[in-house]
Amino acid sequence: MQYTLPSPMTVLEALRTIYPDSSRRTLQTWLKNGRFFVDGRALQKEGDLLDLGQTIHAKETFRAPKVPGLKILYEDRWIIVIDKPTGLLSVPLDDTFAKRNALNLLRQYYGSDQIFAVHRIDRETSGILLFARGKESEQHFDALFERHDILREYLTIVEGRVEQQTGTWQSNLLELPSLQVIDSPDGKEAITHFSVIRKSAKYSYLRLRLETGRKHQIRVHCQMAGHPVLGDFRYGAKEDPLKRLCLHAATLGFKHPFTHKSIQFSSPVPPIFKRLGAF
């Protein structure tokens, strides 16, 4: 990114022109991390005056900020991508932000209410989660997910030995008032593609690719296949050897709707999964 100043202005004024949806705190963090340069000199002070015609250059990559409780994988003007730990809600359970959740942590850290969840993963699922910055970005990514024009891959350990090496699970999923999700003719189409990475005497280790993204889709499809996700008592599991849901959002990829670059993020297998010899 580069921006040529049309008039004299401070560093902060210039950055606010370039990144109108970013908070002052975010811009200060970027400055501190050495993201911006003028004439080969790193910009550090928001109050420094810049001259007409000077050009600000920005690094494509920089050190991710340290948000307590979250690991930031990537951020730019339009998105924030995190690696969510198990046990943390993606968004609040109600309209308040009193409870701890990833969306609230980001809004508090960046000092902005213009951060929006465009998808979510279950509390006990770990892995990659994307947030939009600003309403325009939210709308573009909502459309991206609605078109299913996005790569979403999960790793899971399920009970039993899955016979087929590869295959597709397809059903219509309906969420009940109890929040349980079931297969129903009144539900929305749900499609999950699976492949077996390996099997042990008791378990199968799967890679799953979502073609659609319905609530609890993977968990219900694994239950319907007769191989519930380990630790998922809600959907038929009988064992919980790791004391957590054995489901991990491992890969997220898409064509960035603003930069038009293909971009992909990966999260490593949770170390605890390796206790069962997984992956």
C-alpha positions, 0 to 999 in steps of 0.5 A: 500500500502507498498513499501520497499526501494531497496536503500537509498533515500529521501522521495520524490524520494521514492514516485516518484518511487511509484507514477510515474504519480503523480506531486510533488505538489500532493505528497507534499499534500499527505505528508501534509495530513499524508498519509505515514508512516515508522516504525510507524512515519508519513512522513512529509518532502520530503527531509528526507533520508530513509534507505535501507530496510525501508518500506513505508506504506500508509493509504487507506483513508486520508483527501481529498485536498481542490481544490477551486471550486471543492469537491474531493470525492476520489483520488488515484494513478490512479483516481480523483473523484469529486462532480461537481457543477451545472454551471461548465463545465466538460471539455473545449469547445475547445482546450484551457484551458482559460475558467473555467472547472473541468479538468482545475481546477484539472490540475492547482491544481495538476500541471499536464497535465496528468489528463484526462476526461474519461466521462463528464456530462452536464454543468447544471448537478451536481454530480459525475465525474471521471478523470484518472491520466496518459495515462495508467489509461485513457486507462483502464477507456475508456475501462471500459466505452466502455464495459458499465461495470460501474454503473451510476445512476442519480436522476431527477425531470420531468414534469408530472406523469410518469405512469409506476413504472419501465421501459426502454427507448431505442432509437438510438441517433444522434448528429446534427451539431447544437449539438442537439441530436435526435432519428434517425436510423443513431444514436447509441443505447441508453438505460436508465432504470428508476424507479419512486421514488415518484410523486407529483401533477405536477412532477415525481421523478425518479432514472435512470440507464444508460446502455449506456452513449450517449450525452444528453441521459437522457434528450432526453429520458425523452423528448421522454417519454413526461416527460422532465426534469424540467428546460430543455428548450432545450428538451421540458420543460415548467417549471423551478421552481429551475432555474437549470436543475433538473438532478443529477449524484448520483452514480458511481460504478465500479471494479477498474482496478488496485486494482481490488476492487469494489468501489462506490461513492455517491453524496447526493441530491442537497438541492435545489431539496428538495424545490419541496419535492423531494426524 
